[in-house]
């Protein structure tokens, strides 16, 4: 019984850490897809870019982990503004097929650039001393890195919730998600709002990619390998919400960890089966609004 309890605690803990990273990366995709109606399959590119920038700052220039992560957020957010204005904005009114083909093209280009600059191997992660070792709690030892990931991600979740629910920007964002035409009619500059929201979502993906580099290896094929899970988080949770992707990411993180621990021969079969079942039951996701 004690052994089973230990396994359950371990699966829940590691699954929560993985789910938190999935949420930080995917929440920006949920909001931008819900707000802009843009099928942005290239969202994982920003997570990969954040990971590469952070690891480059640490490995090449010896910067501390927090500063390198902050630089990754700023660099990717600023770069995403350029992409949004020059490329994404031109396809807002286009059909889903054009948007999908465009973002797949961005993924392929980003993979080629990453291979050219960093090679084909995953990047080494040199964690600071305070993120190594074990954290003792309630008679059990937990990896310090994953404890920090969970606490850091929870802090981001609370800040994001406060920004969306308790600020003027959040009120405008929620208005635009609910009814874009009405938001424009009362004077909200949706174009500027789209750009700022896109930059924030991309920056959060960069933080997730950098913070989770030890959990999800940074390598050139990153945007394709993990695209399905990012989309599943958004699909199950519901587009345009904060709560939905959070619940979905935790469910996926714990389920995927449990399957790898107890049923590795099935891979992600149960996650895909559960996704199909949930979407047949609720096509808009658990917390999404039906069209």
C-alpha positions as a printed Julia matrix, in Angstrom:
291×3 Matrix{Float64}:
   0.0    0.0     0.0
   2.83   2.36    0.87
   4.51   1.61   -2.46
   1.3    2.36   -4.39
   0.8    5.6    -2.49
   4.37   6.62   -3.31
   3.75   5.92   -7.0
   0.55   7.95   -6.99
   2.26  10.91   -5.31
   5.17  10.7    -7.76
   2.89  10.55  -10.81
   0.75  13.44   -9.54
   3.8   15.58   -8.75
   5.69  15.01  -12.0
   2.47  15.23  -14.01
   1.62  18.56  -12.39
   5.05  19.97  -13.24
   4.68  18.87  -16.86
   1.11  20.17  -17.0
   2.18  23.57  -15.68
   4.71  23.94  -18.48
   2.1   22.89  -21.04
  -0.25  25.54  -19.66
   2.27  28.39  -19.7
   3.12  27.56  -23.31
  -0.45  26.93  -24.5
  -2.45  29.65  -22.73
  -1.25  32.29  -25.18
  -2.39  30.1   -28.06
  -5.81  29.72  -26.44
  -6.3   33.46  -26.02
  -4.98  34.45  -29.45
  -7.01  31.79  -31.24
 -10.12  32.8   -29.29
  -9.5   36.51  -29.87
  -8.19  36.56  -33.41
  -9.69  33.37  -34.78
  -6.27  32.6   -36.23
  -5.16  28.96  -36.64
  -1.62  29.54  -35.41
   0.04  26.13  -35.6
   3.44  27.82  -35.23
   2.92  28.75  -31.59
   5.5   26.16  -30.54
   8.12  28.08  -32.51
   8.01  30.83  -29.88
   8.49  28.28  -27.1
  11.46  26.79  -28.94
  12.91  30.26  -29.58
  12.57  31.12  -25.89
  14.41  27.96  -24.94
  17.22  28.61  -27.4
  17.63  32.24  -26.33
  17.68  31.34  -22.63
  20.15  28.48  -23.05
  22.37  30.6   -25.3
  22.48  33.36  -22.71
  23.42  30.83  -20.02
  25.83  28.6   -21.94
  27.57  31.2   -24.11
  27.53  34.27  -21.87
  27.24  32.78  -18.4
  24.14  34.75  -17.43
  22.14  33.54  -14.4
  18.99  31.53  -15.03
  16.41  34.22  -14.06
  18.08  36.93  -16.18
  18.43  34.61  -19.16
  14.74  33.69  -18.87
  13.74  37.37  -18.71
  15.82  38.13  -21.81
  14.16  35.23  -23.63
  10.71  36.63  -22.78
  11.55  40.14  -23.99
  13.37  38.98  -27.13
  10.61  36.62  -28.26
   7.82  39.07  -27.39
   9.49  41.84  -29.42
  10.23  39.47  -32.3
   6.62  38.29  -32.32
   5.41  41.89  -32.7
   7.42  42.19  -35.91
   6.04  38.89  -37.21
   2.49  39.81  -36.25
   2.59  43.17  -38.0
   4.45  42.01  -41.1
   2.97  38.54  -41.64
   0.16  37.44  -39.33
  -1.94  40.61  -39.7
  -2.11  40.08  -43.47
  -3.91  36.77  -42.99
  -6.47  37.64  -40.3
  -9.21  37.76  -42.9
  -7.95  34.73  -44.81
  -9.43  31.26  -44.57
  -8.26  28.54  -42.19
  -6.42  26.67  -44.96
  -4.25  29.69  -45.81
  -3.5   30.25  -42.12
  -2.58  26.61  -41.57
  -0.31  26.5   -44.61
   1.34  29.77  -43.58
   2.05  28.64  -40.02
   3.3   25.21  -41.15
   5.66  27.08  -43.45
   6.88  29.1   -40.46
   7.5   25.86  -38.54
   9.54  24.39  -41.38
  11.57  27.59  -41.73
  12.2   27.76  -37.97
  13.38  24.14  -37.92
  15.81  24.85  -40.76
  17.15  27.97  -39.03
  17.52  26.14  -35.7
  19.43  23.3   -37.35
  21.68  25.76  -39.14
  22.56  27.67  -35.96
  22.44  25.0   -33.23
  22.76  21.69  -35.08
  20.49  18.68  -34.74
  21.19  17.72  -31.12
  19.21  18.94  -28.12
  20.74  21.77  -26.13
  22.37  21.05  -22.74
  20.66  22.53  -19.7
  22.99  23.66  -16.92
  20.68  24.35  -14.0
  21.88  26.59  -11.15
  22.73  24.88   -7.87
  19.52  25.94   -6.14
  17.49  24.1    -8.8
  19.37  20.85   -8.31
  19.01  18.28   -5.6
  15.91  17.41   -3.6
  13.26  19.29   -1.63
  12.06  17.47    1.48
   8.36  17.81    2.24
   5.99  15.68    4.34
   8.5   12.88    4.66
   9.18  12.68    0.92
  11.86  14.02   -1.39
  10.86  15.99   -4.5
  13.21  17.26   -7.23
  13.92  20.94   -6.51
  13.7   21.86  -10.2
  10.14  20.58  -10.56
   9.08  22.21   -7.3
  10.36  25.56   -8.62
   8.64  24.96  -11.96
   5.29  24.39  -10.21
   5.63  27.4    -7.9
   6.86  29.7   -10.68
   4.07  28.6   -13.03
   1.44  29.08  -10.34
   2.73  32.62   -9.8
   2.44  33.29  -13.55
  -1.08  31.86  -13.56
  -2.16  34.2   -10.76
  -0.55  37.23  -12.43
  -2.2   36.36  -15.72
  -5.57  35.89  -14.04
  -5.2   39.26  -12.31
  -4.23  40.93  -15.59
  -7.22  39.52  -17.48
  -9.82  39.81  -14.73
  -8.81  42.97  -12.84
  -7.2   45.4   -15.3
  -8.44  47.69  -18.07
  -6.45  45.73  -20.65
  -8.13  42.56  -19.43
 -11.57  44.11  -19.69
 -10.9   45.15  -23.29
  -9.5   41.7   -24.07
 -12.57  39.95  -22.67
 -14.84  42.32  -24.59
 -13.01  41.62  -27.84
 -13.16  37.86  -27.26
 -16.91  37.98  -26.57
 -17.81  40.32  -29.44
 -15.09  41.87  -31.56
 -17.45  44.05  -33.62
 -19.09  45.5   -30.51
 -15.67  46.14  -28.94
 -14.64  48.1   -32.03
 -17.87  50.08  -32.0
 -17.2   51.4   -28.48
 -13.73  52.61  -29.4
 -11.42  49.7   -28.51
  -8.42  49.62  -30.83
  -8.57  45.91  -31.58
  -5.56  46.04  -33.9
  -3.31  47.31  -31.1
  -4.97  44.94  -28.66
  -4.28  42.0   -30.99
  -0.59  42.95  -31.26
  -0.08  43.31  -27.51
  -1.97  40.1   -26.77
  -0.02  38.21  -29.43
   3.26  39.49  -27.96
   2.22  38.47  -24.44
   1.14  35.01  -25.58
   4.39  34.53  -27.49
   6.42  35.77  -24.52
   4.63  33.33  -22.2
   5.41  30.53  -24.65
   9.07  31.6   -24.52
   9.0   31.45  -20.71
   7.43  28.0   -20.86
  10.01  26.8   -23.37
  12.88  28.14  -21.28
  11.56  27.16  -17.86
  10.63  23.68  -19.09
  13.82  23.02  -21.05
  14.74  20.24  -18.62
  11.32  18.6   -19.07
  10.79  19.2   -22.81
  14.13  19.12  -24.59
  14.98  22.09  -26.81
  15.82  20.83  -30.28
  15.0   21.87  -33.87
  11.97  19.58  -34.22
  10.38  20.98  -31.02
   7.49  22.85  -32.76
   6.33  19.73  -34.62
   6.94  17.14  -31.9
   4.84  18.91  -29.28
   2.32  20.69  -31.51
  -0.37  18.05  -30.94
  -0.27  18.44  -27.15
  -0.43  22.24  -27.38
  -3.49  21.97  -29.61
  -5.09  19.35  -27.38
  -4.75  21.65  -24.36
  -6.55  24.42  -26.25
  -9.17  22.11  -27.78
 -10.08  20.37  -24.51
  -9.95  23.52  -22.39
 -11.73  25.79  -24.85
 -10.43  28.77  -26.8
 -10.41  32.24  -25.31
 -10.4   31.13  -21.67
  -7.78  30.92  -18.92
  -9.42  28.31  -16.71
 -10.06  25.76  -19.47
  -6.47  25.3   -20.68
  -5.28  25.21  -17.04
  -7.54  22.25  -16.23
  -6.79  20.58  -19.56
  -3.01  20.98  -19.17
  -3.08  19.43  -15.7
  -5.22  16.54  -16.92
  -2.92  15.91  -19.87
   0.24  16.26  -17.78
  -0.89  13.78  -15.12
  -2.42  11.37  -17.65
   0.66  11.37  -19.88
   2.95  10.81  -16.88
   0.75   8.0   -15.59
   0.68   6.3   -18.99
   4.46   6.52  -19.33
   4.88   5.12  -15.8
   2.36   2.27  -15.85
   1.45   1.67  -19.52
   4.42   2.8   -21.65
   3.52   0.35  -24.42
   0.37   2.35  -25.2
   2.19   5.68  -25.59
  -0.27   8.58  -25.8
  -3.18   6.38  -26.95
  -5.37   7.15  -23.92
  -4.83  10.9   -24.27
  -5.92  10.85  -27.91
  -8.9    8.61  -27.09
  -9.96  10.89  -24.24
  -9.56  13.95  -26.49
 -11.87  12.43  -29.11
 -14.44  11.5   -26.48
 -14.43  14.93  -24.83
 -14.74  16.78  -28.15
 -17.6   14.53  -29.26
 -19.32  15.38  -25.95
 -18.39  19.07  -25.9
 -17.09  20.27  -29.3
 -16.17  23.71  -27.89
 -14.12  22.17  -25.08
 -14.81  21.8   -21.36
 -15.0   25.55  -20.72
 -15.45  26.93  -24.24
 -18.57  28.65  -25.45
 -20.6   26.83  -28.08
 -20.92  28.72  -31.35
